[in-house]
Amino acid sequence: DKNLGIAVSQRDWLITKSKEILNDSRSYRKLSVVEATRILDKKCDEMRSLAELAEDCLFEEGTVGAFFRSKITARGEQHKVPQFYGIPKIHKEPVKMRPIIPCHSAVMNPAAKFVSKKLKPIIQSAPTIIHGSKDLAIKLSKLQLRQSSRFYIVTGDVVAFYPNIPLEKCLGIVYELYYEHYWIDRQDFDDPFSVKQQNAFKEALRVGNTQLVTQFLTEFFEQLNGLAMGVADSPDLANLYGWYFERLNKILEDPQIAFYGRYIDDCLSLVYASSEQ
């Protein structure tokens, strides 16, 4: 854990801590088997409709329609439900759990992967987002600090960033950024064919990130809010949600901020100031 060494715990303790997360009624809703099946059946129908829309308007991007169909449950087979688990944060006191819902085989994961691919150029263009240690080193190497000014290194992170992001608001913001990046400067933005492409992305965004069903032991749950670790586009949505407010806040235009960058939920800045206070 955090390079501190191997952590061994009792299975019962892991189960208890995971159940504590799932018992939070603000974030999760317990489902009956019938309810879970109904939602997953609906997801299959939505992915079929999305595939048909993709074949109608996204054929220039290759076999997107077939990709959208690739995880749809075959007739007569059981749905593949993401198996919930928690990763203990051993370095925290008291110990907390990081919830994981691995959606690699889930019916709607191709939609989330498509969204992730479309969002990558927007993330690359966002100046506050750090893309890794090398990217940070390059950005800092180009920094010109005022020689006569005192500055402080300020770090911080957003507590429980993923689960605290309001999902519907986030999806609206991400679509707004998508539209701004791909369509706002095009003359054909309101042509029927263009509108179909926009609707295909919006639908993939919705289907891939809403009504997420997960299973823990024998019980089923629906995630009600926040982003889930384990969905293909969750890092992209979290990054752009943060960038939206950083841009709104005009953090990079503040003359007291020599540098500001964020890697998902970890923030780093250099601030000109006369004292720590």
Secondary structure as GFF3:
##gff-version 3
##sequence-region A 1 277
A	DSSP	alpha_helix	11	22	.	.	.	ID=ss1
A	DSSP	beta_strand	28	31	.	.	.	ID=ss2
A	DSSP	alpha_helix	33	57	.	.	.	ID=ss3
A	DSSP	three_ten_helix	59	61	.	.	.	ID=ss4
A	DSSP	alpha_helix	64	69	.	.	.	ID=ss5
A	DSSP	beta_strand	85	89	.	.	.	ID=ss6
A	DSSP	beta_strand	96	100	.	.	.	ID=ss7
A	DSSP	alpha_helix	109	125	.	.	.	ID=ss8
A	DSSP	alpha_helix	133	141	.	.	.	ID=ss9
A	DSSP	beta_strand	151	157	.	.	.	ID=ss10
A	DSSP	alpha_helix	161	164	.	.	.	ID=ss11
A	DSSP	alpha_helix	167	182	.	.	.	ID=ss12
A	DSSP	alpha_helix	192	209	.	.	.	ID=ss13
A	DSSP	beta_strand	212	216	.	.	.	ID=ss14
A	DSSP	beta_strand	219	223	.	.	.	ID=ss15
A	DSSP	alpha_helix	234	249	.	.	.	ID=ss16
A	DSSP	three_ten_helix	251	253	.	.	.	ID=ss17
A	DSSP	beta_strand	257	263	.	.	.	ID=ss18
A	DSSP	beta_strand	266	272	.	.	.	ID=ss19
###
